[in-house]
Amino acid sequence: MEEKKHLNKENKESRTRLKAIIDTAVDGIITIDARGIMESANPAAARIFGYEPEEMIGQNVSMLMPEPDHSLHDGYIARYRKTGVGQIIGKGREVLGKKKTGKLFPFFLSIAEVKLEDKTIFTGIVHDITDLKKTEERLRESESRINSIIQTAVDGIITIDTRGVIEMVNPAAARLFQYEERELIGQKINMLMPEPDRSLHDNYMQHYHETGEKRIIGIGREVSGLKKNGMVFPLYLSISEVYLTDRKVYTGFIHDITQQKLSEERLRRYAAELERSNRELQDFAYVSSHDLQEPLRKIQAFGDRLKTKEYEKLSDQGKDYVDRMLNAASRMQNLINDLLDFSRVTSKTKPYVMVDLEKVLEEVLSDLEIMIEKTGAKITHMHLPSIEGDPTQMRQLFQNLVSNAIKFRKEGVTPEINITARELQPKAHLTSTPGDELVEIRIQDNGIGFDEKYLDRIFNIFQRLEGQKYEGSGIGLAICRKIAVRHGGDITARSQAGVGTTFIITLAKKHVQ
C-alpha cells in the first residue's frame, strides 16, 4: 500500500514537472489525437498562432493551416494510419502556419508519435522561424546587392585562397586580363603576372604566412599585370585579408592605370620640352635686353648727337632722314620692351596668392584716370570676386583690355565700357580639383569693333588690324591670352565692325601649387 502511494506521488510530481516544462517552453507544443483533434496546446503555441488555449483545444488542427494543407490534412492522417508512411512524422520540416488574424508565417514543425495504452496521439513541436526567415532574406538581399556591385564594378575584383587559387573573378577583371571567367576560376593567380612575380608569387605568400610582413595587403601599390595575349600593363593593386568561418581568403581590387601612366609620361615629356622652351625664351629675352639693345642704343645716341650738333648743317632731306631714323629707333625700342614684357609672363612668374580682382580693377582705373578724363569714358562694373593668381599679371590683363577699349573708340562717340563677372562650373558637381571652378569676366565697349573673321589674328604677337592709325606694337592682346592661359583659362571676343567688342576672359579660381 505504501509503495503504491509512493508511486502515485512520484507520478504526480513527474506530471507537475512535465506540465511546468511544457507551459514555460519557448516553442509551441500541441497534442492531437488520431482524428486531428487538438487535445492540448501550451501557452507558447497559443501565442504563436494568436489564440487562447481554450479556443484551440477540441478543434481540428487544420484550423492552423493555410490552403491546400487545411483541406488535405485529414487525408494526410488517414494515409499515414493506413500505410505508416509519414511526410513529417519523425523527420521535421519547414511549413506555413495560419494565425487567427489570417496572417501566414513560417515555422519548423517536428512531430512525434506516442502510443498510449488505449490510443495513439501525435505531439507537434512548433518553432516560429519568422525572424530567422527575415534575417535570411536580409542576408540574401545583402548578398544580392554585394554581388551586383561586384558584377557591375568598373575595377577588377579577384578572390583567392591561401594557396593562391582563384575562387572568384568579376566580369571587369576577366575583361581586363582578356579571359573568360571560367578560364580563371580554379587557376593559380600567378598566371596573371609577368616574370619575375610569376615565379616568385608562391614565395611571397609563404613569406607573409610565416612572418606577417605586409607588402601589398592593406597597403596597395602599383604592379604589372599580364593579359592573355601576353601584353604587360600597369595596374594599382590593393588586397584585403578576409577571415571566413573556417578559413582565410584574399580579395584583390585591380585598377587599370594604363591611361594614367601614359598621361604621366606625356606630361613628363611635355614638362621637359616646356622647360627647354622656357630656357630658350629666357635666352631670347637676355639677347633682346642686352645684345639687341646695345646697337640700338648706339643708333639712338649717334642720331641724337647728329640732331643736336650737326642738324642745321644738313639739307632738308638730310634732316628728314635723321628724324625718320630716330622715330624708327624709338619704335624699335618699344617693340623690344613689349617683347620682353611678353616673355616675362612665363619666365618671370610669381607664386599664386589670393587676388582681389575688385581692388586690382580700381587701381587700374586710377592709373588710367588721365586717359579716362581726356576721352570722357564712362566705365561701369559689378563687384569682381577674388581668385588665386599673380597680382602683377592680373593688373597687366585689366590695364591692356580697359585701355584698348578706350583707345579703339569711335570718333565723336563717348566710350562706354561695362565690366561684369560670373562664376562658372564646366562640369556639374565637380569642385574638388583646381580648374573645376572658373570666373568669367566680360569687358564690353561701344568702340570701332572688328570683323570676327579676324578673331584668331588679334591674339597673335605683333598683329594689328588697324595698321598705323593707332599707337602700339600689337602685342597687348597676345600678353592677355598668355596670362589667361597661365591662370587656367582663356580669352576670346565677340565683335561687330562699328558696333563694339566684348572680350570674354575665363580664369580658374584655384591652381595646382
LOZA-781388 format. One record per residue (C-alpha): residue in one letter; y, x, z. Coordinates in pm, 1 decimal. Last residue first. Layout:
   code      north       east         up
      A          Y          X          Z
...
//
This chain:
   code      north       east         up
      Q     7472.2     5057.8    -5616.5
      V     7349.2     4787.0    -5850.3
      H     7639.4     4552.7    -5904.5
      K     7778.1     4224.1    -5773.4
      K     8019.0     3958.4    -5906.9
      A     7939.8     4045.5    -6269.2
      L     8239.9     4025.6    -6504.6
      T     8292.5     3797.7    -6805.1
      I     8612.0     3811.4    -7012.4
      I     8728.4     3543.0    -7255.3
      F     9046.7     3622.0    -7452.5
      T     9221.8     3310.0    -7582.0
      T     9447.8     3356.6    -7883.4
      G     9739.4     3171.3    -8039.4
      V     9828.8     2921.2    -8310.8
      G     9968.4     3125.4    -8599.8
      A     9629.1     3262.0    -8701.7
      Q     9354.6     3098.4    -8499.0
      S     9180.3     3258.5    -8204.4
      R     8883.8     3259.3    -7970.0
      A     8808.4     3595.3    -7812.7
      T     8526.4     3809.0    -7671.6
      I     8473.1     4032.3    -7371.2
      D     8157.5     4147.9    -7194.6
      G     7984.0     4153.4    -6856.5
      G     7806.2     4385.6    -6612.8
      H     8116.1     4573.7    -6494.8
      R     8060.3     4862.8    -6735.8
      V     8054.2     4607.1    -7017.3
      A     8391.1     4465.5    -6907.7
      I     8548.8     4813.4    -6878.8
      K     8422.9     4919.0    -7224.0
      R     8547.0     4593.4    -7373.3
      C     8891.8     4642.0    -7222.7
      I     8906.9     5006.1    -7344.2
      A     8829.5     4890.7    -7700.4
      L     9101.8     4626.7    -7655.2
      G     9360.0     4897.2    -7576.8
      I     9263.1     5142.8    -7854.1
      G     9474.4     5014.6    -8140.9
      S     9722.6     5303.0    -8114.7
      G    10030.0     5103.3    -8020.0
      E    10359.9     4967.2    -8148.4
      Y    10366.2     4652.4    -8358.7
      K    10450.9     4618.0    -8730.1
      Q    10266.1     4939.9    -8820.0
      G     9938.4     4776.5    -8919.3
      E     9898.1     4421.2    -8784.3
      L     9516.5     4416.4    -8767.2
      R     9487.4     4741.9    -8572.8
      Q     9152.6     4915.6    -8515.2
      F     9182.9     5254.8    -8339.4
      I     8858.5     5201.3    -8137.6
      N     8670.9     4881.5    -8211.7
      F     8742.5     4565.0    -8013.6
      I     8964.2     4412.5    -8284.3
      R     8705.3     4468.2    -8556.0
      D     8436.6     4228.3    -8433.9
      L     8680.1     3935.4    -8425.5
      Y     8818.8     3997.5    -8777.4
      K     8654.4     3681.1    -8916.5
      E     8830.7     3507.6    -8626.6
      D     9160.4     3507.5    -8820.0
      F     9437.6     3617.2    -8587.1
      G     9675.1     3479.6    -8323.5
      I    10055.4     3505.1    -8351.2
      G    10115.2     3410.6    -7989.7
      N    10057.5     3095.5    -7785.8
      D     9851.9     3271.2    -7517.5
      Q     9527.1     3212.3    -7324.2
      I     9370.2     3460.7    -7081.9
      R     9030.0     3332.1    -6972.4
      I     8833.0     3487.5    -6683.9
      E     8459.9     3421.1    -6637.2
      V     8305.5     3541.4    -6310.0
      L     7932.3     3611.6    -6313.7
      E     7630.5     3552.0    -6089.2
      D     7277.4     3668.8    -6174.6
      G     7411.1     4013.0    -6273.8
      P     7313.3     4180.5    -5947.6
      T     6993.2     4024.8    -5806.8
      S     6918.9     3728.6    -5579.2
      T     7128.0     3454.0    -5736.2
      L     6882.0     3283.8    -5970.6
      H     6857.3     2906.1    -5915.0
      A     6973.3     2819.3    -6268.1
      K     7006.3     3105.9    -6514.7
      P     7345.1     3213.6    -6655.8
      Q     7529.8     3138.0    -6327.6
      L     7903.0     3126.0    -6392.3
      E     8210.3     3126.2    -6166.4
      R     8547.0     3013.5    -6301.2
      A     8879.9     3175.1    -6378.6
      T     9206.4     3077.5    -6547.6
      I     9508.3     3266.4    -6687.1
      N     9777.8     3083.0    -6887.0
      I    10030.1     3268.5    -7102.9
      E    10334.2     3115.6    -7271.0
      P    10549.6     3341.8    -7487.8
      T    10885.2     3180.9    -7578.9
      V    10899.7     3127.1    -7955.4
      G    11171.7     3275.1    -8180.4
      E    10934.9     3527.3    -8332.5
      K    10573.5     3464.0    -8242.8
      R    10429.8     3677.6    -7965.3
      F    10195.1     3975.2    -8004.5
      K    10364.0     4180.5    -7734.7
      I    10339.0     3920.0    -7456.1
      A     9965.9     3853.2    -7500.7
      N     9911.7     4227.0    -7550.8
      S    10090.3     4299.9    -7220.9
      V     9862.3     4046.9    -7046.2
      L     9542.5     4190.5    -7200.1
      N     9619.2     4558.8    -7151.2
      Q     9751.8     4529.0    -6795.3
      F     9467.2     4293.6    -6692.7
      L     9196.1     4539.1    -6801.0
      Q     9377.2     4850.9    -6679.7
      R     9418.1     4692.6    -6332.3
      M     9047.8     4605.7    -6326.1
      Q     8983.6     4968.9    -6424.8
      T     9181.3     5100.8    -6130.6
      P     9015.6     4858.9    -5885.7
      D     8658.5     4957.7    -5988.2
      G     8429.5     4664.4    -5914.1
      E     8265.4     4423.6    -5674.2
      I     8426.1     4083.2    -5714.9
      S     8706.7     3878.2    -5556.8
      P     8821.8     3544.4    -5699.3
      L     9134.3     3453.2    -5901.8
      H     9370.3     3174.0    -5794.9
      M     9498.1     2984.9    -6099.4
      H     9746.5     3138.9    -6336.1
      T    10078.6     3068.2    -6502.5
      I    10286.7     3312.4    -6705.1
      K    10609.6     3211.5    -6882.5
      A    10748.0     3495.6    -7095.9
      G    11127.0     3519.5    -7118.2
      T    11090.0     3818.7    -7353.4
      K    11315.4     4058.8    -7160.5
      E    11217.6     3911.9    -6821.4
      I    10844.0     3955.8    -6889.4
      M    10889.4     4310.4    -7021.9
      I    11097.6     4402.1    -6715.2
      E    10842.3     4246.1    -6476.7
      L    10538.6     4412.6    -6635.1
      D    10466.8     4622.4    -6323.5
      S    10506.1     4311.5    -6104.9
      L    10271.2     4117.0    -6331.0
      V    10015.2     4397.3    -6290.8
      E    10051.1     4391.7    -5911.3
      E    10002.9     4013.3    -5904.2
      L     9694.7     4045.7    -6124.6
      V     9536.6     4305.0    -5893.5
      K     9604.7     4085.8    -5588.3
      E     9432.8     3787.3    -5749.2
      L     9147.3     4009.5    -5865.4
      D     9068.3     4103.8    -5503.1
      V     8832.6     4398.0    -5553.6
      M     8534.3     4466.5    -5327.5
      V     8428.7     4826.4    -5390.4
      Y     8239.8     4997.4    -5672.9
      P     8224.5     5376.9    -5667.9
      K     8474.6     5548.7    -5901.0
      T     8440.0     5636.4    -6269.2
      K     8581.3     5936.3    -6452.7
      S     8336.5     5975.3    -6746.5
      T     8284.9     5606.4    -6810.1
      V     8634.8     5459.5    -6846.2
      R     8767.9     5818.9    -6870.7
      S     8679.0     5841.8    -7240.9
      F     8911.3     5555.4    -7334.5
      D     9200.4     5700.2    -7132.9
      L     9146.6     6034.9    -7307.7
      L     9162.4     5861.1    -7644.1
      D     9485.4     5693.9    -7538.2
      N     9636.0     6033.1    -7446.6
      I     9520.0     6183.0    -7776.2
      L     9667.7     5892.3    -7973.0
      N     9998.1     5916.5    -7782.1
      Q    10024.7     6289.2    -7857.4
      M     9950.3     6222.8    -8226.8
      R    10224.6     5960.5    -8232.9
      S    10465.6     6217.2    -8087.5
      A    10357.4     6478.0    -8343.4
      A    10412.1     6225.7    -8624.6
      N    10760.4     6149.6    -8492.2
      L    10835.9     6524.1    -8468.7
      M    10722.9     6580.4    -8829.4
      R    10918.4     6277.6    -8953.6
      D    11235.0     6405.2    -8787.7
      V    11183.6     6758.5    -8924.8
      Y    11117.2     6630.9    -9280.4
      D    11424.8     6405.6    -9270.9
      K    11640.9     6703.0    -9162.9
      G    11500.6     6904.3    -9452.4
      Q    11586.7     6622.6    -9696.3
      D    11940.8     6610.7    -9562.8
      S    11964.5     6985.4    -9605.1
      L    11911.9     7204.5    -9304.4
      K    12177.6     7423.0    -9143.4
      E    12273.8     7145.6    -8900.0
      Y    11917.4     7129.2    -8764.0
      E    11875.9     7503.0    -8699.1
      K    11924.1     7531.6    -8325.0
      T    11824.1     7198.3    -8167.4
      K    11614.2     7045.5    -8445.8
      L    11431.4     7371.0    -8514.5
      R    11381.7     7427.3    -8143.9
      D    11237.3     7075.7    -8105.9
      G    11006.5     7133.8    -8400.8
      F    10899.5     7466.8    -8251.9
      A    10804.8     7295.3    -7924.9
      Q    10645.5     6988.9    -8085.5
      I    10432.4     7195.7    -8324.7
      K    10335.6     7431.0    -8040.1
      R    10249.5     7134.4    -7817.4
      L    10021.0     7006.7    -8092.8
      P     9853.4     7347.8    -8117.6
      E     9770.9     7325.5    -7742.5
      Q     9689.2     6956.5    -7738.6
      L     9371.9     6988.1    -7943.9
      D     9222.4     7267.4    -7729.7
      H     9318.5     7128.7    -7390.6
      S     9307.7     6754.1    -7338.1
      S     9116.2     6670.3    -7653.7
      V     8870.9     6959.2    -7607.1
      Y     8815.1     6853.4    -7247.2
      A     8770.2     6489.3    -7351.2
      F     8519.9     6599.4    -7615.9
      D     8326.0     6793.6    -7353.7
      Q     8334.7     6486.5    -7130.8
      L     8211.2     6276.4    -7420.9
      E     7935.0     6527.5    -7492.6
      R     7834.2     6521.1    -7125.5
      N     7839.2     6141.7    -7135.8
      S     7613.2     6142.0    -7441.4
      R     7364.7     6371.3    -7267.2
      E     7367.6     6149.5    -6959.2
      L     7326.1     5844.1    -7179.5
      E     7028.8     6003.6    -7354.2
      A     6867.9     6083.6    -7018.2
      A     6942.3     5732.0    -6892.9
      Y     6796.2     5584.2    -7212.9
      R     6484.3     5795.5    -7169.0
      R     6441.7     5679.9    -6810.7
      L     6521.9     5319.9    -6906.5
      R     6262.7     5327.0    -7183.1
      E     6011.1     5470.8    -6936.5
      E     6095.8     5207.8    -6675.3
      S     6070.6     4934.2    -6937.5
      L     5728.7     5061.6    -7046.7
      K     5619.2     5073.2    -6682.2
      Q     5739.7     4716.9    -6620.6
      Q     5571.8     4598.4    -6940.3
      T     5238.9     4746.9    -6831.0
      I     5272.2     4628.9    -6469.7
      D     4969.6     4394.3    -6465.1
      H     4937.6     4251.5    -6114.0
      I     4592.6     4254.8    -5952.8
      F     4516.1     4097.5    -5615.6
      G     4190.6     4231.0    -5467.1
      T     3976.9     4038.8    -5220.5
      Y     3731.6     4234.8    -5005.2
      V     3430.5     4080.7    -4835.4
      K     3277.4     4101.1    -4485.7
      R     2965.7     3937.5    -4348.0
      D     2808.3     3673.1    -4126.2
      T     3081.5     3421.2    -4057.5
      L     3333.2     3566.5    -4305.2
      Y     3570.5     3856.6    -4237.6
      V     3822.3     3911.8    -4517.7
      E     3978.9     4251.4    -4598.3
      S     4280.6     4224.1    -4823.9
      I     4344.2     4444.7    -5125.7
      S     4667.6     4508.0    -5318.3
      L     4655.5     4653.8    -5668.4
      Y     4953.1     4712.1    -5897.6
      L     4837.6     4771.6    -6252.8
      P     4870.6     5036.2    -6523.9
      F     4656.4     5020.3    -6841.3
      V     4358.0     5209.4    -6983.8
      M     4218.4     5072.8    -7311.7
      G     3840.6     5098.3    -7345.5
      N     3797.3     4767.7    -7531.5
      K     3665.2     4602.8    -7214.3
      K     3984.5     4698.2    -7032.2
      L     4005.5     4982.8    -6782.0
      G     4253.0     4971.0    -6493.1
      S     4493.0     5233.0    -6358.2
      V     4646.2     5235.5    -6009.4
      E     4979.5     5148.5    -5846.9
      R     4961.9     5084.3    -5473.8
      G     4879.6     4828.3    -5207.1
      I     4887.4     4873.7    -4830.2
      G     4655.4     4620.7    -4664.5
      I     4357.3     4794.6    -4821.5
      I     4487.6     5065.2    -5059.0
      R     4425.2     5397.7    -4884.7
      K     4307.8     5276.8    -4546.6
      E     4114.7     5510.0    -4315.0
      G     3850.1     5305.7    -4129.1
      T     3643.3     5624.9    -4094.2
      E     3285.6     5537.0    -4190.2
      H     3344.2     5214.4    -4382.1
      Y     3652.7     5364.5    -4549.8
      H     3468.0     5680.9    -4657.8
      Q     3178.9     5471.7    -4789.0
      M     3419.7     5260.9    -4993.6
      Y     3595.6     5563.9    -5145.6
      N     3258.9     5732.1    -5210.8
      D     3143.2     5425.6    -5403.8
      H     3468.6     5445.4    -5604.3
      L     3432.0     5810.8    -5705.0
      S     3258.5     5772.2    -6040.7
      R     3491.7     5501.9    -6175.0
      D     3796.6     5648.6    -5999.3
      P     3768.1     5970.0    -6207.0
      E     3748.0     5811.9    -6461.2
      P     3866.5     5469.2    -6570.7
      M     3808.4     5161.5    -6355.5
      L     3691.0     4809.8    -6445.6
      M     3321.7     4905.7    -6438.4
      N     3397.6     5029.0    -6084.6
      I     3375.8     4669.8    -5960.9
      K     2996.2     4672.7    -5981.9
      Q     2853.7     4373.3    -6169.4
      G     2726.9     4049.1    -6015.7
      I     3000.9     3835.7    -6173.0
      L     3178.1     4033.8    -6445.6
      E     3019.1     3915.6    -6770.8
      R     3012.1     3555.2    -6643.2
      E     3392.2     3562.8    -6609.1
      E     3431.3     3652.7    -6977.1
      Y     3592.4     3992.7    -7026.0
      Q     3926.2     4115.4    -7165.2
      F     4034.4     4301.6    -6844.4
      L     4346.9     4086.4    -6810.0
      R     4169.1     3778.5    -6940.0
      A     3898.7     3808.2    -6673.5
      A     4160.8     3870.8    -6405.1
      A     4361.1     3564.0    -6512.6
      P     4045.2     3348.0    -6527.1
      N     3956.6     3420.5    -6159.9
      V     3682.1     3658.8    -6052.5
      M     3434.5     3601.2    -5772.4
      E     3135.0     3788.9    -5629.7
      I     3188.3     4134.3    -5785.5
      V     2961.3     4399.5    -5632.7
      G     3139.4     4683.6    -5448.9
      R     2865.4     4730.7    -5188.4
      T     3083.9     4574.6    -4918.0
      D     3117.8     4257.3    -5124.6
      I     3373.3     4199.8    -5399.9
      T     3641.5     3936.0    -5463.6
      I     3870.3     3950.9    -5768.4
      I     4211.6     3787.5    -5821.8
      G     4421.5     3851.0    -6133.7
      D     4785.9     3750.4    -6137.8
      V     4916.3     3439.0    -6314.3
      A     4728.5     3214.3    -6071.8
      T     4578.8     2898.6    -6225.7
      Q     4219.3     2943.4    -6106.5
      I     4314.5     3093.1    -5771.3
      I     4572.3     2822.6    -5700.4
      S     4326.7     2550.6    -5801.9
      N     4056.9     2709.2    -5583.8
      I     4296.1     2712.5    -5289.3
      R     4386.5     2349.5    -5351.6
      S     4020.6     2248.6    -5388.3
      E     3924.1     2445.5    -5078.2
      S     4198.4     2270.1    -4884.4
      E     4090.8     1932.5    -5021.6
      R     3729.4     2009.7    -4932.8
      L     3835.6     2117.5    -4583.4
      R     4042.2     1801.8    -4544.3
      E     3740.0     1600.6    -4653.1
      E     3512.9     1789.2    -4413.5
      T     3758.6     1726.4    -4130.3
      K     3777.2     1359.7    -4222.4
      K     3398.0     1346.0    -4235.1
      L     3373.2     1508.8    -3893.1
      D     3629.4     1264.9    -3754.8
      T     3428.4      969.0    -3884.7
      I     3096.6     1116.9    -3769.7
      D     3004.7      847.1    -3513.7
      H     2661.5      932.2    -3366.5
      V     2434.2      626.2    -3333.2
      I     2096.5      676.3    -3166.5
      G     1855.0      398.8    -3256.7
      T     1569.5      282.1    -3039.4
      F     1293.2       77.2    -3202.6
      I     1060.2     -154.6    -3014.3
      T      689.0     -224.6    -3037.5
      K      514.2     -487.6    -2827.1
      D      273.7     -572.5    -2545.0
      E      201.8     -247.0    -2370.7
      L      501.9      -64.7    -2520.4
      K      511.5      133.8    -2843.8
      V      844.1      314.3    -2897.5
      E      960.7      401.2    -3249.3
      A     1255.6      642.6    -3258.6
      I     1552.8      605.1    -3491.7
      S     1823.5      859.4    -3585.4
      L     2151.8      742.4    -3733.2
      F     2444.7      965.5    -3824.0
      F     2763.5      769.2    -3868.0
      P     3010.7      684.0    -4143.5
      F     3269.4      404.1    -4114.7
      L     3330.2       65.6    -4274.7
      K     3606.3     -164.3    -4148.2
      G     3508.7     -527.3    -4118.6
      T     3704.2     -574.5    -3795.5
      K     3376.7     -604.5    -3600.9
      K     3284.2     -261.7    -3734.0
      K     3047.2     -200.9    -4023.4
      G     2829.2      107.5    -4037.1
      L     2754.5      344.1    -4320.0
      V     2458.1      580.9    -4315.7
      E     2390.7      951.3    -4264.2
      R     2029.8     1042.6    -4192.1
      G     1756.6     1051.9    -3929.8
      K     1395.8     1153.1    -3970.5
      G     1165.9      989.6    -3715.8
      I     1244.0      645.1    -3850.3
      I     1493.6      678.6    -4135.2
      Q     1310.8      591.1    -4457.6
      G      995.2      467.0    -4291.3
      V      637.8      445.7    -4425.3
      G      401.0      260.6    -4190.2
      T      297.2       39.6    -4483.4
      K      310.3     -319.2    -4344.9
      R      533.3     -264.5    -4044.7
      Y      759.4      -40.4    -4253.2
      R      781.5     -295.1    -4534.7
      A      873.2     -573.2    -4292.1
      I     1139.5     -357.3    -4128.0
      Y     1303.0     -264.0    -4462.6
      G     1284.1     -625.5    -4581.3
      D     1476.0     -736.8    -4275.0
      H     1738.8     -476.9    -4361.7
      L     1792.2     -584.7    -4723.2
      S     2079.4     -829.5    -4679.3
      H     2292.2     -610.8    -4449.4
      D     2179.8     -291.0    -4625.6
      P     2344.6     -405.8    -4951.8
      E     2601.0     -468.6    -4810.0
      P     2760.0     -344.7    -4487.6
      M     2561.8     -303.2    -4165.0
      L     2637.8     -392.1    -3801.2
      M     2536.1     -755.6    -3846.3
      S     2202.9     -616.7    -3969.4
      V     2114.8     -554.0    -3602.7
      N     2021.0     -919.6    -3572.3
      Q     2187.9    -1073.6    -3267.2
      G     2037.0    -1121.4    -2921.6
      I     2253.9     -849.1    -2766.3
      M     2558.2     -775.7    -2982.2
      E     2829.9    -1002.0    -2840.2
      E     2706.4     -921.8    -2488.3
      P     2780.4     -551.4    -2545.6
      E     3146.4     -624.7    -2634.1
      Y     3219.1     -536.6    -2993.0
      G     3422.5     -274.5    -3177.4
      F     3130.6      -99.8    -3351.4
      I     3183.4      236.7    -3178.9
      R     3294.4       75.5    -2853.4
      A     2978.4     -139.3    -2833.6
      A     2759.9      160.7    -2912.3
      A     2934.7      364.3    -2638.8
      P     2892.5       81.9    -2389.4
      N     2511.9       76.6    -2439.5
      A     2343.8     -180.6    -2655.9
      S     2024.2     -363.1    -2558.1
      E     1771.3     -611.3    -2702.8
      M     1909.9     -622.6    -3055.6
      I     1699.5     -838.4    -3287.1
      G     1550.5     -650.5    -3583.9
      R     1225.5     -852.4    -3593.2
      A     1020.3     -567.3    -3442.0
      D     1256.8     -547.6    -3147.2
      I     1585.7     -365.7    -3134.9
      T     1731.9     -103.9    -2896.7
      I     2078.0       40.0    -2948.4
      I     2217.9      369.8    -2815.8
      G     2569.9      476.8    -2913.5
      D     2664.1      838.2    -2862.0
      V     2888.4      954.3    -2576.9
      A     2625.5      865.0    -2317.2
      T     2758.7      716.8    -1991.6
      D     2565.1      390.3    -2004.9
      I     2246.8      554.5    -2133.9
      I     2249.2      827.2    -1867.8
      A     2321.1      577.8    -1591.1
      K     2046.9      348.4    -1721.3
      L     1799.3      637.6    -1721.6
      R     1895.3      734.5    -1364.8
      T     1850.7      375.0    -1248.3
      R     1521.4      342.6    -1433.5
      S     1393.5      660.0    -1268.4
      E     1508.4      540.3     -926.7
      K     1326.7      210.8     -976.5
      N     1014.3      386.1    -1097.2
      E     1024.5      622.5     -798.7
      K     1063.7      329.0     -557.1
      N      780.6      141.0     -722.9
      L      560.9      449.1     -696.0
      H      640.8      486.3     -324.2
      K      573.2      121.4     -261.2
      K      234.8      157.2     -432.8
      E      152.6      462.2     -223.5
      E      240.3      277.5       95.6
      M        0.0        0.0        0.0
//
